[in-house]
Amino acid sequence: MTTVFNLSGMKPNRASEIETRLVSLSAIEAVLTSNYMVKGWLDRNCLSMLYGPSNAGKTFVALDIAMHIAAGKSWRGLRVNGGPVLYIAAEGGAGIRNRLAAIKRERPDMASAPFTLLPIGLDLHGQGDALAVCEIMPNADPALVVIDTLARSMGAGDENTAKDAAMFVRNCDLIREATGAHVMVIHHTGKDEDRGARGSSALRAAVDNEIQVTADWEILSRKQRDQEPPEPLHFKLRSVTLGMDEDGEPVTSAVVGEADAPAPTRKPIRGKNGVAIQALNDALRDHGTTRTGNCYPTNRKVVDVDHWREACGVHGLTTGATAAAARMAFKRAKDKLMDMDEVREFGGHVWRVQDDD
């Protein structure tokens, strides 16, 4: 059977253009060259998002990355394929200028890097400002354009709606395609930092690289389009005195410095899980015994599961009126605490993995 296509209205020139992009399977070979800008973190001519909560240091981190790219200097020991940078600071003012002045003071080898600041807000919901940015690009072949922040660059758009988010992404892509630059968007988290960047999921779906800066001074690679995310990095902010103001008071800013990973800390166990842990502590105190065998701990007591279940009843783990509700509440708490590696069970006995701090 022959398939007949209706070709009315087709544009021959466009068809020819598309045809030139066809690639047969036999012609496909592995691509071994890397298109990195910061190796393992950012690729050239891509779209990325760097996000974090307010006052977590995300703009300091973004400036630190951008200055290393502009200067062509390795960042955190990673290879950099750098070039000119345009940094669009919608929240422009003395703050951003002082941060850059602090980097120049601390790193004089970067002071002449091809880095340009544009301290104005843009409307990247409409197309006019995106085209204007392309026209006034201060350097040929820019490596990076930073948009700081998304919220100040949405114009009349709503970052929570997929349609408006898609329009913003299209304008970022317009800048990227017209200039060849990587476009990095600085964004905020919502109230729950663990849920990622706020706004429409269309934003996250569109980016090639995603970096999170946390309130605990971590830099995390949350998304890599074609490779495994690298290991987390840690940083600290180091104060830099820039001079004296008109009243003779010091004017300071800060630069990003490397830091070691902090010692791990245990989060407190709360809610029903906390009730179940308290009940287990009581059961161990009143009924705990030591048992021999490779499957039991040698440095702590164990207790029969039934004693723990009874103690949970005394502590009011559940408000359910039936025995079935009590059993279910106990099972949920036990399973959750085992998943958290707080409790282990063997042969009808349970024990704490580690003592309370």
C-alpha positions in Angstrom: 0.0 0.0 0.0 1.4 3.4 -1.0 1.1 6.3 1.4 0.0 9.5 -0.2 1.0 12.8 1.5 -0.9 16.0 0.9 1.9 18.5 0.1 -0.3 21.5 -0.5 0.9 24.6 1.4 4.4 23.1 2.1 7.3 25.5 1.7 9.9 23.9 -0.5 12.7 26.0 0.8 12.0 24.9 4.4 11.7 21.3 3.3 15.2 21.5 1.7 16.6 23.1 4.8 15.2 20.3 7.0 16.5 17.7 4.6 20.0 18.9 5.0 19.9 18.0 8.7 19.0 14.3 8.2 21.6 11.9 9.5 21.5 8.2 8.8 22.4 5.8 11.5 25.4 4.5 9.6 26.9 8.0 9.7 26.5 8.4 13.5 29.7 8.1 15.5 30.5 8.8 19.1 31.2 12.5 20.0 34.4 12.5 22.0 35.1 16.3 22.1 33.7 18.1 25.2 31.7 21.3 24.8 32.3 22.4 28.4 32.6 25.9 29.7 33.2 24.8 33.3 34.1 21.1 33.0 31.5 18.9 34.6 29.2 21.8 35.6 28.4 24.1 32.6 28.4 23.5 28.9 28.9 26.2 26.2 25.9 27.6 24.3 23.4 26.1 26.8 20.8 27.4 29.2 21.3 27.0 33.0 19.6 28.0 36.2 21.4 28.8 39.4 19.0 29.1 42.4 18.9 29.3 46.1 17.1 31.0 49.0 17.5 34.6 49.8 20.8 35.5 51.6 22.4 32.1 50.8 25.1 33.7 48.7 23.9 32.7 45.2 24.9 36.0 43.6 28.3 35.8 45.2 28.7 32.3 43.7 27.3 33.4 40.3 29.8 36.3 40.2 32.6 34.0 41.3 31.8 31.6 38.4 31.3 34.4 35.9 34.6 36.1 36.8 36.6 32.9 36.4 35.0 32.3 33.0 35.7 35.8 31.9 39.3 35.5 33.0 39.7 32.0 31.7 40.9 30.8 35.1 40.2 27.3 36.5 37.3 27.4 38.9 37.6 25.1 42.0 40.3 23.2 40.2 38.1 22.6 37.2 39.0 23.4 33.6 37.4 26.5 32.2 36.8 27.2 28.5 36.2 30.9 29.1 35.5 34.1 27.2 33.7 37.5 27.5 30.8 37.8 30.1 27.8 40.1 30.2 26.3 40.2 33.7 22.7 41.7 33.7 22.0 42.7 37.3 18.4 43.7 37.6 19.0 44.5 41.3 21.9 46.7 40.3 23.4 49.3 42.6 26.3 49.7 44.9 26.0 46.1 46.2 26.9 44.4 42.9 29.6 47.0 42.1 31.2 46.4 45.5 31.1 42.7 45.1 33.0 43.0 41.8 35.4 45.5 43.3 36.1 43.0 46.1 37.0 40.3 43.5 39.3 42.7 41.7 41.0 43.6 44.9 41.4 39.9 46.0 42.3 38.6 42.5 44.2 41.3 40.6 44.9 38.8 37.9 41.2 39.0 37.0 41.0 42.8 37.0 41.3 43.2 33.3 39.0 40.3 32.3 36.4 41.0 29.6 33.5 41.2 32.1 30.7 43.8 31.5 28.0 44.7 34.0 24.6 45.9 32.8 22.9 47.1 36.0 19.3 47.4 34.8 16.1 45.3 34.9 14.9 43.8 31.6 11.6 42.5 30.4 12.2 39.1 29.0 8.5 38.3 28.9 8.3 40.4 25.7 10.7 40.0 22.9 12.0 43.6 22.6 14.6 43.5 25.4 16.0 40.2 24.3 16.7 41.6 20.8 18.2 44.8 22.3 20.6 42.7 24.4 21.8 40.9 21.3 22.3 44.3 19.5 24.3 45.9 22.3 26.4 42.8 23.2 29.7 44.5 24.2 32.0 41.7 23.0 32.0 39.5 20.0 31.5 35.8 20.7 30.5 36.1 24.4 30.9 33.0 26.5 28.3 33.8 29.2 25.3 36.0 29.7 24.0 36.0 33.3 20.4 37.2 34.1 20.1 38.1 37.8 17.3 37.6 38.7 14.5 35.8 36.9 11.9 37.6 39.0 13.2 41.0 38.1 13.3 40.1 34.4 9.8 38.7 33.8 8.1 42.0 33.1 4.3 41.5 33.2 4.8 37.7 33.1 4.0 35.3 35.9 6.8 32.8 36.7 4.2 30.4 38.0 2.4 29.9 34.7 3.8 27.5 32.1 2.9 29.9 29.2 4.8 32.9 30.7 7.7 30.7 31.7 7.9 29.3 28.2 8.0 32.9 26.8 10.9 33.7 29.1 12.8 30.6 28.1 12.2 31.5 24.4 13.8 34.9 24.9 16.7 33.3 26.7 17.1 30.9 23.8 16.9 33.9 21.4 19.9 35.5 23.2 21.7 32.2 23.3 21.2 31.3 19.6 22.0 34.8 18.4 25.2 35.3 20.3 26.4 31.7 20.9 26.6 32.4 24.7 25.7 30.2 27.5 22.7 31.9 29.3 22.6 31.5 33.1 19.4 32.6 35.0 19.6 33.4 38.7 16.5 32.4 40.6 15.0 31.9 44.0 13.6 28.9 45.9 10.2 28.9 47.4 9.4 28.6 51.1 10.5 24.9 51.0 14.2 24.9 49.9 14.1 21.2 49.3 11.5 21.5 46.6 13.9 23.4 44.3 13.4 26.6 42.3 10.1 28.2 42.6 7.7 28.8 39.7 6.5 26.7 36.8 8.2 23.3 36.2 8.6 24.4 32.6 11.6 26.4 33.7 13.4 23.4 35.1 12.5 21.2 32.2 14.0 23.7 29.8 17.5 24.1 31.3 20.5 22.0 30.5 22.3 22.6 33.8 20.9 23.4 37.2 22.9 24.5 40.2 21.6 24.9 43.7 23.2 27.2 46.3 22.0 26.2 49.8 21.7 28.0 53.1 24.3 25.6 54.4 26.9 27.0 52.0 26.8 24.2 49.5 27.0 24.3 45.7 25.1 21.4 44.3 24.7 20.3 40.7 21.0 19.3 40.4 20.8 18.6 36.7 23.2 17.7 34.0 21.6 17.1 30.6 24.1 14.5 29.3 26.3 13.4 32.3 26.3 12.5 35.9 26.2 15.4 38.4 29.6 16.2 40.0 30.2 16.0 43.7 28.9 18.9 45.9 31.2 21.8 46.6 31.3 24.0 49.8 32.1 27.6 50.2 32.4 30.5 52.7 32.2 34.2 52.3 35.3 36.1 53.2 35.0 39.8 54.1 37.0 42.4 52.1 37.5 46.0 53.1 37.2 48.3 50.1 37.9 51.6 51.8 36.3 54.2 54.0 33.1 56.1 53.6 32.5 59.8 54.1 32.1 59.2 57.8 35.3 57.3 58.2 33.5 54.0 58.5 34.9 50.9 56.6 33.0 49.9 53.5 33.2 46.1 53.1 32.0 43.4 50.7 32.8 39.7 50.4 34.3 37.2 48.0 33.7 33.4 47.8 36.3 31.2 49.3 36.6 27.4 49.3 35.6 25.4 52.4 35.6 21.8 53.6 32.4 19.8 53.9 31.0 20.3 57.4 30.8 17.4 59.8 27.5 15.6 59.3 24.8 16.4 61.8 21.7 14.3 62.7 18.4 16.0 62.2 16.1 15.7 65.3 13.4 13.1 65.0 10.0 14.7 65.4 6.3 13.9 65.3 5.1 10.3 65.5 8.6 9.0 64.8 9.9 11.0 67.8 7.1 9.5 70.0 8.1 6.0 68.8 11.8 6.6 69.6 11.0 7.8 73.1 8.8 4.7 73.6 11.7 2.5 72.4 14.1 4.3 74.8 11.7 3.5 77.6 11.3 -0.1 76.5 15.1 -0.6 76.4 15.4 1.0 79.8 12.8 -1.3 81.4 13.2 -4.5 79.4 16.5 -4.3 77.5 18.8 -7.2 77.4 22.1 -8.1 75.7 22.1 -11.0 73.2 25.0 -12.9 71.7 25.4 -13.7 68.0 26.8 -12.0 64.9 23.4 -10.4 64.1 23.1 -8.5 67.4 25.1 -5.4 68.5 27.8 -6.0 71.0 27.7 -2.5 72.5 24.0 -1.9 73.3 20.9 -3.5 74.5 18.0 -5.0 72.5 14.4 -5.3 73.4 11.5 -7.5 72.2 9.4 -5.9 69.6 6.3 -6.5 71.6 7.7 -4.4 74.5 8.3 -1.6 72.1 4.8 -1.8 70.7 3.3 -1.7 74.3 5.4 1.3 75.1 4.1 3.1 72.0 0.6 2.5 73.2 1.5 4.0 76.6 3.0 7.1 74.8 -0.1 7.6 72.7 1.5 6.9 69.3 -2.0 6.8 67.8 -5.4 8.3 68.6 -7.1 5.4 66.7 -9.7 3.7 68.8 -9.1 0.2 67.3 -6.3 -2.3 67.8 -5.9 -2.4 64.0 -5.2 1.4 64.0 -2.6 1.0 66.7 -0.9 -1.8 64.9 -0.8 0.2 61.7 0.6 3.3 63.4 3.3 1.2 65.0 4.2 -0.5 61.8 4.5 2.8 59.9 6.7 4.3 62.6 8.9 1.2 62.8 9.3 1.0 59.1 10.1 4.7 58.8 12.7 4.6 61.6 14.3 1.5 60.0 14.4 3.4 56.6 16.1 6.3 58.4 18.7 3.8 59.9 17.7 4.8 63.4 16.4 1.3 64.4 17.3 -2.2 63.4 15.4 -5.5 63.9 16.4 -9.1 64.0 14.8 -12.2 65.4 11.9 -10.3 67.0 14.2 -7.9 68.8 15.0 -4.2 68.0 17.7 -1.7 69.0 18.8 1.8 68.5 21.5 2.2 65.8 23.1 5.1 67.7 22.5 6.9 71.0 20.9 10.3 71.1 23.3 13.2 71.0 
